[in-house]
Amino acid sequence: MSQPPPTPGSPATNPAASAPSRGAKWITGRVTRDSASGPGEGPDDQGRWPLEPGRYRLVISLACPWAHRANLTRRVLGLDQVISLAVVDPIRDERGWRFWLDPDHRDPILGIEYLSEAYRATDPAYAGRFTVPALIDTLTGQVVTNDFPQLSPDLITEWVDYHQPHAPQLLPTDPEQREEHDELAEQITADVNRGVYRVGYAEDQHSYEAAYDRLFGRLDQLSQRLESRRFLFGDTVRDADIRLFTTLVRFDAVYHGLFRCNRHKLSELPVLWNYLRDLYQRPGFGDTVDFDHIKRHYYLTDTDNNPSGILPKGPDLSGWPSLKS
């Protein structure tokens, strides 16, 4: 997987830290069907935790696109009652993500005020970033994983026995189709998901223009692909659609202005705009979007790109469709 763009400033105050690099220290446990551990036990000797409904808690920020992917996958597959959800405050301080939306400023299940407490319960000498998404073991309060590239695929493949009836097949089972899917999904991650950060944190004009051209070149290719199909792979929503959605839904609110990805707004690109609005109306998509959290996090914590701390009033959200029940 490609590395994210440079991340100027402190991770505690810079939303580029929401584009974590796998070069940072990671906690890479996994919850799998083939874990040798029994119920209530910790990971086996290969770092595999037992598959137990109700045991794990997914911690996310509604602002973070990487966390959004994990939560959206959880919702689409119907894992709401199997893996609980904790939402942190969109504003971080020098101690990182905090549970200040909850009564007494503590997560009601984990009993902690800051996500960093779970990381340090896992490893008192932990030197990485306190990132979301993070999957927490509620029995020990320890972080099972913050490896977001692996977390969503595991929700798809390891928790399959707990998917809701008629849940979409987010990853193709046919080997050739899977290869095509994974290739496009990685292009979306490299050029779109990480691409907006590469533009937003370019350190010189040449880097900015190269990143800008790469981003919009990929968006043009995706627009052309979607001219003849409803979703990226026909009429079935795939993991690649989820990856693309999490960036597109933030585009006009944040990336167009704050990150200077301003060739067009998404609302000025008819094919991508219609595709985005179509996805937005599906269960698990629009109802996991919170524009208030998104705007406050990016504009009020990114002091490099927004030193004034002014929160814009726009964009006008009247063009978004009403959500289906």
Salt bridges, closest charged atoms under 4 A:
ASP34 OD2 - ARG48 NH1 3.49
ASP44 OD2 - ARG48 NE 2.80
GLU52 OE2 - ARG55 NH1 2.53
ASP80 OD2 - ARG75 NH1 3.39
ASP93 OD2 - ARG95 NH2 3.57
ASP93 OD2 - ARG98 NH1 3.37
ASP107 OD1 - ARG57 NH2 2.98
ASP123 OD2 - LYS25 NZ 2.79
ASP137 OD1 - ARG55 NE 2.67
ASP147 OD2 - ARG22 NH2 2.89
ASP154 OD1 - ARG30 NH2 2.70
GLU158 OE2 - ARG30 NH2 3.72
GLU158 OE1 - ARG33 NE 3.81
GLU180 OE2 - ARG225 NH2 3.34
ASP182 OD2 - ARG178 NE 2.88
ASP182 OD1 - HIS181 ND1 3.03
GLU186 OE2 - ARG243 NH1 3.23
ASP191 OD1 - ARG214 NE 2.54
ASP191 OD2 - ARG218 NE 2.82
ASP220 OD1 - ARG263 NH2 2.75
ASP239 OD2 - ARG69 NH2 3.16
ASP239 OD2 - ARG243 NE 2.98
ASP278 OD2 - ARG230 NE 2.72
ASP287 OD2 - ARG75 NH2 2.51
ASP292 OD2 - ARG296 NE 3.10
